[in-house]
Every structure is written in structure tokens, then in C-alpha cells.
Amino acid sequence: MSVQTWTYILVGVTFTLYIGIAIWSRAGSTKEFYVAGGGVSPWANGMATAADWMSAASFLSMAGIIAFAGYDGSVYLMGWTGGYVLLALLLAPYLRKFGKFTVPDFIGDRYYSKTARIVAVICALIVSFTYVAGQMRGVGVVFSRFLEVDINTGVIIGMVIVLFYAVLGGMKGITYTQVAQYCVLIFAFMVPAIFISIQMTGNPIPQLGMGSTLNDGSGMYLLEKLDGLSAELGFNDYTKGSKSIVDIFAITLALMVGTAGLPHVIVRFFTVKRVRDARKSAGLALLLIAILYTTAPAVAAFAKTNLIKTVSDKKYSEMPVWFKNWEKTGLLTFDDKNQDGKIQYVANKERNELKIDNDIMVLANPEIANLPAWVIALVAAGGLAAALSTAAGLLLVISSSVSHDLIKKVFSPGISDKGELWAARISASIAVVIAGYFGINPPGFVAAVVALAFGLAAASFFPAIVLGIFYKKMNREGAVTGMIVGMLLMLYYMMKFKFGMFGGGTSQEWWFGISPEGFGSVAMIANFIVSILVMRFTPEPPSDVQEIVEDIRIPSGAEEATGH
């Protein structure tokens, strides 16, 4: 069977599974819609969290970034996995004991202020919409290549699927759908990695294959070969970086603290029964995530080596079918500048004739390696599972922020449970349409957009949550001012240096030599400083709030969450 036929079969089967789970686990109350009734087991929550976390950026784009950036791409591995350690140790258990539905709910009650709640909702919406833009673009990329439909049509199909199980099932439906999606995406990522590792090095374990010798009789190590190929084409050695230490540190820190401040990840720890279950599910999620994250560098090395060997200085007329198929999507382009019929893939931008979108490397990797059609289709199904699982979690954050934190807690406190549930579903429907717009009009490649979302989360939520848990004298004036300053500073920097607004700016003009992806670290520090300074000159929090902060850190009785 052809790749397209296999793709229709596997995508059809997985989509049917997701819809079936949504119907089986549909939400009947606001508690089920927001936190799955608070009764999810640690294993199920760990798998759902891993799927929620491993978005299109992790599945599609991270290995692509590492393939083209080499050593510099390691910041994504360190930042995104390190952030989970922060989340498990610093935040998850305490937030679960506090017992709220959402991050704005925690901030609104902890800082005893409707203003704090509204600012947190605005921050959650900005972060979530920035993040979901990358997911919908990932859906469009997969559909456009493997189902050979227009990207816009692919995004609309993805919107309908997400809308169905997110709106019908809420967090309950999303949780059990994400368990299935984790199984699909991890199987889809590992199978081709194992195949290619055996093919190139004879080692079935990709993590070890990356450090093994090639089985082509040369006796060279894979990374040694890749360094040589990169140098021949004028690129930096694959195993050496070009970023400054300051920028690497800043990006890694921004991704770490951004992870610990992402509302769609934090809300997952409100779905378990007990505080200790929150710890367990965080640890299990980290273990399950590590399977993909330790494999991604190997996939990147395999893909880059195979790509260079396939296309560099080869005749365009002799290119395999996969090359022509990806050309049709516009994500791979060849411009024969010297009209010699050969592909020049070199570091010199003026001479380079090949442009490759980072996001296609994982999807194209099995095709480049001539793997069976069903493996290629499996990767497509995995990419869709990764993008849709995270998109669903983000849409739930958006809908709960509007229905619970704005309508229920601010504008209409007397709304019934049924009315709030309808408000949540309508909010999710509107959010899906906006997310679809971002998918059809993407702002950039997936991982770059997602990295900015982490910077926004780091700049706004992380200080407010950490100070709210560990510093009982932090008051509403300090927290609100800090969130506003951090978010505005990050947005300004992002708009100026990423999107060319406010007079634009080149990389030589970056503040402190830090890229937009790493500036969340600076904005976070500014948030901390402003919060503490303002707190010093304003009244202390009420005594009952300080007692709550003391209580959530007391281990005794921590086995059972308060649920209030």
C-alpha cells in the first residue's frame, strides 16, 4: 500500500479512538470539565501530562532544530526537561494542596484580588494562544504532506477533531484521550528511530547508535562523520556551538522556569486525588518524556547525515520521490542559482540553493531513509497526536480562564453549574476558531513560537506562583505589578527583535546579548525585583491569607488534598 493509504488508515483509526474516548468520558459537571473530577490515577495523569507536554514542538520541531543548530539546539533538551524537575519539586504538590481549578484561580485567591485574577487570566490567554499557534501549524504541516490536502483544509480538520473531544469531554475527555495520544506519539517517534539506528550503525538503541561507528565500513563515528560533512559545506562543526554562553544560559533558564509556569501543564496536577499523587505523576511524566527527549538528538543526527548524503551536490533530476513531495508543500525549496542542475547545499546564503523548514525533518526522516510506507504513515499519526494533545490542553486553559475565572469569579458569581459548563464550552469553541486562524496564518516555525510562549510564562506566572507559595508576606500590589511589568517587557522585546516592530533590531542589538527566546529570564528577574520592591512599600497580606500560605507548606496531613 502507498504512504497516503497507510496514513488514511492510521490517522483514521487514531482519530476514531480519540472521538470514542471523548464520548465515553464526556463531562457532566464543571469539576469534571475543569479537573476531570479530581480522581485521575498517577499513572494516567503522568501519561496525559507527558502527552500534554510533548507538543508539536517536541515531536516535530525539536529534532529539526538540533539537526540544523547542532550543539546549540541542546538548550531545548536541557530547558524543557529541567523545567519538569522544578515543577515536580517546587510547585505541583503545593498547588494541588491549595486545591484550585486553574492558575488564575490560585493567583486570584492567594493575592485576594479580582485585579490579580484578571491580570492572570490575560497572561494565561497570551501564553496559551502563543503556544497553540505552534500546535495548529504542526497539524497543517502533517496534513499538507501526508494527506495531500491544502494546509488550510488540514488545520480545519484538526480544529473539528479537537473541538469535538475538548468541548464534549473537557479535562476528563482530554485526560484519557491524551493517554492514548502518548502511546501513539511515543511509538511513532521510537519505531523509525530504532529502524534508522540499526540501518546506520547496527545498534538498535538510538541513544547509543548516535555515539557508535557507522556500518559503512569507514570505521568513523556517526558524529565524527557529521562534523566532517558539516565542515565541508561551510557550516560549524555539528558538535560545536556558535551561541554565546550567556544566551545559552538565558534560553535554558527561560525554558526551565517557563515550564514551571505553564498554565496548561500546572492544571494537570489538580486532576489527581492526593498531594502525593501530584508528586508521583510529575515524576512519571518526567520519565515518560525522557524516552522521547533522549532519542531526539539521535534522530537529529541521523536525519542531518542522511539529508546531506542524499542532496548535497547531487543532480536535481535524480532526487527521490520524497524530495519532490515535500517541494509541493513549500516547506522545501530548490532554487538553481547557477543553472547547473545540481543542488548546492552550503552555509553561504548567497550560494545556497536549498531551503528546508526545520519542522519537516522528523516527518521526512523515515522517507529519506527509505523505511516502509507504514512507518512513514505512523510518524504522521504521531505528529498529529502530539499537536492535538497539547492543543486540547491549551484550549481547556483558555476556556476555563474565561468561564471560571472571569465569568464565575468576577462578572457573574451567581451563575449555575450548568450555565458555567455551557460558558466553558462556548469559550472553547471560540478559542478553537482563533487557534485555527493562527494555524492558517502561522507566525513562524513551531519550536520558535513555542519557545516564546515559555518566555511569556516565565516572565509572568513563575515569580507570582513561587512567591505565592514560599513568601507569605508577598502581597497583591507586588504580585500584580510584577506580572504586568514582566509580561509587558517580554512582549516588547519579542515584538521588537522577533517581529521587527518598534523600529526592529538585529541580533547585534540584543540586550545583554540575549535572544528573544532567552529574554524570558531577564523579564522574570525584573518581575521578581519589581514584586519585592512594591511589596516593601505596600500593606502586608491579611493574616488569614498568610495562614493559608503556611498551611500549604506543612507536610502533616499532606496525603489528602483539601479540595477547597
C-alpha positions in Angstrom: 0.0 0.0 0.0 1.1 3.6 -0.6 2.1 6.0 2.1 -1.1 8.0 1.6 -3.3 4.9 2.0 -1.4 3.9 5.2 -1.8 7.4 6.5 -5.5 7.5 5.9 -5.8 4.1 7.8 -3.6 5.0 10.8 -4.9 8.6 11.2 -8.5 7.4 10.7 -8.0 4.7 13.4 -6.4 7.0 15.9 -9.0 9.8 15.3 -11.8 7.3 15.8 -10.1 6.2 19.1 -9.9 9.8 20.3 -13.5 10.5 19.5 -14.7 7.3 21.1 -12.8 8.1 24.3 -14.4 11.6 24.3 -17.9 10.2 24.1 -17.2 7.6 26.8 -15.7 10.2 29.2 -17.8 13.2 28.5 -18.0 15.7 31.3 -21.3 16.1 33.2 -20.2 18.8 35.7 -17.8 21.8 35.9 -15.4 19.8 38.2 -15.2 17.0 35.5 -14.8 19.6 32.8 -12.0 21.6 34.6 -10.1 18.9 36.5 -11.6 15.5 35.4 -13.4 15.2 38.8 -10.1 15.2 40.7 -9.9 11.4 40.5 -7.2 10.6 37.9 -4.6 8.0 38.9 -0.9 9.0 39.0 -0.1 6.7 36.0 -2.8 8.0 33.8 -2.1 11.6 34.8 1.7 11.0 34.2 1.0 9.8 30.7 -1.6 12.5 30.0 0.9 15.1 31.3 3.6 13.7 29.1 1.3 13.9 26.0 0.2 17.4 27.0 3.8 18.5 27.4 5.2 16.8 24.3 3.7 19.1 21.7 4.3 19.5 18.0 7.4 21.4 19.1 8.8 18.3 20.9 7.7 15.8 18.3 8.2 17.7 15.1 10.4 20.7 15.6 13.0 19.9 18.4 14.9 17.3 16.5 14.7 19.6 13.4 16.3 22.5 15.4 19.0 20.2 16.8 19.7 18.8 13.2 20.4 22.3 11.9 21.7 24.0 15.0 23.7 21.1 16.3 25.2 21.7 19.8 23.2 25.0 20.2 20.0 23.0 20.0 20.8 21.3 23.3 19.3 24.3 25.1 15.8 22.9 24.3 16.7 19.5 25.8 18.1 21.0 29.0 15.5 23.6 29.4 12.4 21.6 28.8 13.4 18.6 30.8 15.0 20.6 33.6 11.8 22.6 34.0 9.9 19.5 34.9 12.2 18.9 37.8 11.4 22.4 39.0 7.7 21.8 38.6 7.8 18.5 40.5 9.8 19.8 43.4 8.7 23.5 43.7 5.1 23.8 42.5 3.0 20.7 41.8 2.4 19.4 45.4 1.7 22.8 46.9 -0.6 23.9 44.1 -2.5 20.6 44.5 -2.9 21.1 48.2 -4.2 24.6 47.6 -6.9 22.9 45.6 -7.9 25.3 42.9 -9.1 24.6 39.3 -6.7 27.0 37.4 -3.6 29.1 37.8 -5.6 32.4 37.7 -7.8 30.8 40.4 -4.7 30.3 42.6 -3.4 33.8 41.9 -6.8 35.4 42.5 -7.3 33.7 45.8 -3.7 33.8 47.0 -3.5 37.5 46.3 -7.0 38.2 47.5 -7.8 40.4 44.5 -10.0 40.4 41.4 -7.4 42.6 39.7 -4.8 39.8 40.3 -7.2 37.3 38.9 -7.9 39.4 35.7 -4.2 40.1 35.1 -3.5 36.3 35.5 -6.3 35.5 33.0 -4.9 37.9 30.5 -1.4 36.4 30.9 -2.8 32.9 30.6 -4.6 33.8 27.4 -1.5 35.4 25.9 0.7 32.4 26.8 -1.9 29.9 25.6 -2.6 31.5 22.3 1.1 31.9 21.5 1.6 28.2 22.3 -1.4 26.9 20.4 -0.3 28.8 17.3 2.6 26.4 17.0 0.4 23.3 17.5 -2.0 24.2 14.8 0.8 24.9 12.4 2.1 21.4 13.2 -1.3 20.0 12.3 -1.2 21.8 9.0 2.3 20.6 8.1 1.4 17.0 8.7 -1.9 17.1 6.8 -0.5 19.1 3.8 2.2 16.5 3.2 0.8 13.1 4.1 -2.9 13.5 3.2 -2.0 15.8 0.3 -4.6 18.4 1.2 -4.2 22.1 1.4 -2.7 23.3 4.7 -5.8 25.3 5.5 -8.0 22.3 5.0 -5.7 20.3 7.3 -5.9 22.9 10.0 -9.7 22.9 9.8 -9.9 19.1 10.1 -7.7 19.3 13.2 -9.9 22.1 14.6 -13.0 19.9 14.3 -11.4 16.9 16.0 -10.0 19.0 18.9 -13.3 20.9 19.2 -15.2 17.6 19.5 -13.3 16.0 22.3 -12.3 19.2 24.1 -15.7 20.7 24.2 -17.6 17.4 24.9 -15.2 15.8 27.4 -13.4 18.8 29.0 -10.5 17.8 31.1 -12.0 14.3 31.7 -12.2 13.6 28.0 -8.8 15.3 27.3 -7.0 13.3 30.0 -8.0 9.9 28.7 -7.5 10.9 25.1 -4.0 12.1 26.0 -3.2 8.7 27.5 -4.0 7.2 24.1 -2.1 10.0 22.3 1.0 9.4 24.4 1.1 5.8 23.3 0.6 6.8 19.7 3.2 9.5 19.6 6.0 7.7 21.6 5.5 4.5 19.4 5.6 6.7 16.3 8.8 8.5 17.4 10.7 5.4 18.5 9.9 2.9 15.7 11.7 4.9 12.9 14.5 5.9 15.2 15.2 2.3 16.0 15.0 1.3 12.3 17.4 4.0 11.2 19.8 3.4 14.1 20.1 -0.3 13.0 20.4 0.8 9.4 23.2 3.3 10.0 25.1 1.8 13.0 23.8 -1.7 13.6 22.8 -0.6 17.1 19.0 -0.9 17.9 19.2 1.7 20.7 19.1 5.2 19.1 20.8 6.9 22.1 23.7 4.5 21.8 23.6 4.5 18.0 24.3 8.2 17.9 27.7 7.5 19.6 28.5 4.4 17.6 30.6 3.8 14.4 28.9 3.7 11.1 28.4 0.3 9.5 29.5 1.5 6.0 33.0 0.1 6.6 34.6 3.5 7.1 35.2 2.9 10.9 34.1 6.5 11.5 31.8 7.5 14.4 28.5 9.0 13.3 29.1 12.4 14.9 32.7 12.4 13.5 31.2 11.9 10.0 28.6 14.6 10.6 31.2 17.1 11.8 33.2 16.4 8.6 30.2 16.7 6.3 29.1 20.0 8.0 32.7 21.4 7.7 32.8 20.5 4.0 29.7 22.6 3.4 30.9 25.6 5.4 28.7 25.0 8.5 30.0 25.0 12.0 31.1 21.6 13.3 27.9 19.8 14.4 29.2 19.2 17.9 30.3 22.8 18.4 28.1 25.7 19.2 28.0 29.3 17.9 25.8 30.8 20.6 27.3 32.8 23.5 27.4 31.2 26.9 25.2 34.0 28.2 22.5 33.3 25.6 22.6 29.5 26.1 22.2 30.0 29.9 19.4 32.6 29.4 17.4 30.3 26.9 17.8 27.3 29.1 16.7 29.2 32.2 13.7 30.7 30.4 12.6 27.3 29.2 13.0 25.8 32.6 11.1 28.4 34.6 8.6 28.8 31.7 7.9 25.1 32.0 7.2 25.5 35.7 4.8 28.4 34.9 2.8 27.0 32.0 -0.9 27.0 33.0 -1.9 24.0 30.8 0.8 21.9 32.5 0.1 23.1 36.0 -3.6 22.4 35.8 -2.8 18.7 35.2 -1.8 18.4 38.9 -5.3 19.5 40.0 -6.7 16.3 38.5 -5.3 13.8 41.0 -6.8 12.8 44.3 -3.9 13.5 46.7 -0.8 15.7 47.1 1.5 12.7 46.9 -0.2 11.7 43.6 0.8 15.0 42.2 4.4 14.2 43.1 4.2 10.8 41.6 2.6 11.9 38.4 5.2 14.6 37.9 8.0 12.0 38.3 6.3 9.6 36.0 5.7 12.3 33.4 9.4 13.2 33.5 10.4 9.5 33.0 7.9 9.2 30.1 9.1 12.4 28.5 12.8 11.4 28.8 12.1 8.5 26.4 11.5 11.0 23.6 13.9 13.7 24.7 16.9 11.4 24.9 16.1 10.0 21.5 15.6 13.4 19.7 19.4 14.1 19.4 19.9 10.8 17.8 17.0 11.4 15.3 18.5 14.8 14.5 22.0 13.3 13.8 20.6 10.5 11.7 18.3 12.9 9.7 21.1 15.5 9.1 23.6 12.9 7.9 21.1 11.2 5.6 20.0 14.6 4.2 23.5 15.8 3.4 24.4 12.5 1.8 21.2 12.5 -0.3 21.0 16.0 -1.6 24.4 17.7 -1.4 25.9 18.3 -4.9 23.5 15.8 -6.4 21.5 16.3 -9.6 18.0 17.7 -9.0 16.7 15.3 -11.7 17.9 12.4 -9.7 16.2 13.4 -6.4 14.0 10.7 -4.8 10.2 10.9 -4.6 10.2 12.3 -1.0 12.1 15.4 -2.2 9.5 16.2 -4.8 6.6 15.5 -2.4 8.0 18.0 0.2 8.6 20.6 -2.5 4.8 20.6 -3.2 4.2 21.7 0.4 6.5 24.7 0.0 8.4 23.6 3.1 11.4 22.5 1.0 12.5 24.7 -2.0 15.3 24.4 -4.6 16.5 27.5 -6.5 19.1 26.6 -9.1 21.1 29.8 -8.9 23.9 28.7 -11.2 21.7 26.7 -13.6 23.9 23.6 -13.4 21.1 21.2 -12.4 22.9 20.3 -9.2 21.8 21.1 -5.6 24.2 23.3 -3.8 23.5 22.9 -0.1 26.1 25.2 1.6 26.4 27.6 4.6 26.9 30.6 2.2 23.5 32.2 1.9 24.2 33.7 -1.5 25.3 30.4 -3.0 22.9 28.1 -1.1 20.2 26.7 -3.3 18.2 24.6 -0.8 15.9 25.9 1.9 14.5 23.3 4.4 11.9 24.1 7.0 13.1 22.8 10.5 9.6 21.3 11.1 9.8 18.7 8.3 12.9 16.8 9.5 11.3 14.3 11.8 8.5 13.7 9.3 10.8 13.4 6.3 13.4 11.3 8.1 11.8 7.9 7.5 11.3 8.8 3.8 14.9 9.9 3.4 16.0 6.6 5.0 13.7 4.5 2.7 11.7 3.0 5.5 8.5 1.1 4.9 5.3 3.1 4.0 3.6 2.1 7.2 6.4 3.6 9.3 6.2 6.9 7.4 2.4 7.0 8.0 2.9 6.1 11.7 5.1 9.2 12.1 2.3 11.3 10.6 -0.2 9.9 13.1 2.3 10.6 15.9 2.8 14.2 14.8 -0.9 14.8 14.8 -1.3 13.1 18.2 1.4 15.4 19.7 0.0 18.6 18.2 -3.7 17.8 19.1 -3.0 16.6 22.6 -1.3 19.9 23.5 -3.8 22.0 21.6 -6.6 20.4 23.6 -4.9 21.2 26.9 -4.3 24.8 25.9 -7.9 25.2 24.7 -9.1 24.0 28.1 -6.9 26.6 29.8 -8.4 29.3 27.6 -12.0 28.2 28.1 -11.6 27.7 31.9 -9.9 31.1 32.2 -12.9 32.8 30.6 -15.7 30.8 32.1 -14.4 30.1 35.6 -12.0 32.9 36.3 -13.8 35.8 34.5 -17.5 34.9 34.3 -17.9 32.8 37.5 -15.4 34.7 39.8 -15.7 38.2 38.5 -18.7 39.1 36.4 -21.4 36.6 37.3 -20.8 34.9 40.7 -24.3 33.6 40.8 -24.1 31.6 37.6 -25.3 28.0 37.9 -23.1 24.9 37.4 -24.9 24.2 34.2 -24.5 27.8 32.9 -20.8 27.8 33.7 -20.4 24.5 31.8 -22.1 26.0 28.8 -19.9 29.1 29.1 -16.8 26.9 29.2 -17.9 25.0 26.0 -18.7 28.2 24.1 -15.3 29.7 25.2 -13.6 26.6 23.9 -15.4 26.8 20.6 -14.3 30.4 20.1 -10.8 29.6 21.1 -10.6 26.8 18.5 -11.6 29.2 15.8 -8.8 31.7 16.9 -6.3 28.8 17.1 -7.3 27.8 13.6 -6.6 31.3 12.4 -3.1 31.0 13.8 -2.6 27.7 12.1 -3.6 29.1 8.7 -1.5 32.3 9.3 1.4 30.9 11.2 3.9 33.4 12.8 6.9 31.1 12.5 8.2 27.6 12.8 6.8 25.6 15.6 9.6 25.5 18.2 10.4 29.2 17.8 6.8 30.2 18.6 6.6 27.7 21.5 9.9 29.0 22.9 8.4 32.5 23.1 5.4 31.1 25.0 7.8 29.7 27.6 9.4 33.1 27.9 6.0 34.7 28.4 5.1 32.2 31.1 8.5 32.7 32.8 8.0 36.5 32.7 4.5 36.5 34.1 3.5 33.4 36.1 6.6 31.9 37.6 7.5 34.7 40.1 3.9 35.1 41.2 3.5 31.4 41.9 6.8 30.9 43.6 6.4 33.9 45.8 2.8 33.0 46.5 3.9 29.6 47.8 7.1 30.4 49.6 6.8 34.0 50.8 3.7 34.6 52.9 4.3 38.4 53.0 4.1 38.8 49.3 1.0 41.0 48.7 -1.4 41.7 45.8 0.2 45.0 44.9 3.6 43.4 44.4 2.4 40.4 42.5 0.1 42.3 40.1 2.8 45.0 39.4 5.4 42.3 38.8 3.2 40.3 36.4 2.4 43.4 34.4 6.0 44.6 34.2 7.3 41.1 33.3 4.7 40.4 30.6 5.0 43.9 29.0 8.8 43.7 29.0 8.8 40.3 27.3 6.1 41.3 24.8 8.0 44.5 23.9 11.3 42.6 23.4 9.6 39.8 21.4 7.8 42.3 19.1 10.9 44.3 18.6 13.5 41.6 17.9 11.3 38.8 16.6 8.7 40.5 14.6 10.5 43.8 13.6 8.1 46.2 15.4 9.1 49.3 17.3 11.9 50.1 15.0 13.0 46.5 14.6 16.5 45.4 15.7 19.3 43.0 14.7 20.9 40.3 16.8 23.8 42.7 17.3 21.4 45.0 19.2 20.1 42.3 21.6 20.1 43.5 25.2 22.9 41.8 27.1 23.5 39.6 24.0 20.3 37.6 24.8 18.0 36.4 22.1 14.1 36.8 22.3 13.9 33.0 23.1 16.0 33.6 26.2 14.8 37.1 27.3 12.1 35.5 29.5 14.9 35.0 32.0 15.6 38.8 32.2 11.8 39.6 32.3 11.4 37.0 35.1 14.2 38.6 37.1 12.6 42.1 36.6 9.3 40.6 37.8 10.9 39.3 41.0 12.6 42.6 41.7 9.5 44.8 41.0 7.3 42.5 43.0 9.5 42.6 46.1 10.2 46.3 45.8 6.5 47.2 45.5 5.7 44.8 48.4 8.1 46.6 50.7 6.1 49.9 50.3 2.6 48.5 50.5 0.4 46.8 53.2 1.0 43.2 54.2 -1.5 40.5 53.1 -4.3 39.7 55.6 -3.5 37.3 58.4 -5.9 34.6 57.0 -4.0 34.6 53.7 -0.7 34.3 55.4 -2.1 31.3 57.4 -3.2 29.6 54.1 0.4 30.0 52.7 1.8 28.5 55.9 -0.7 25.6 55.7 0.0 24.6 52.1 3.7 24.0 53.0 3.0 21.9 56.1 3.7 18.2 55.4 1.4 16.9 58.1 -1.9 15.7 56.6 -0.5 16.3 53.1 -1.7 12.9 51.9 -5.2 14.3 51.5 -5.8 17.4 49.5 -8.2 19.9 51.0 -10.3 20.1 47.8 -11.3 23.6 48.8 
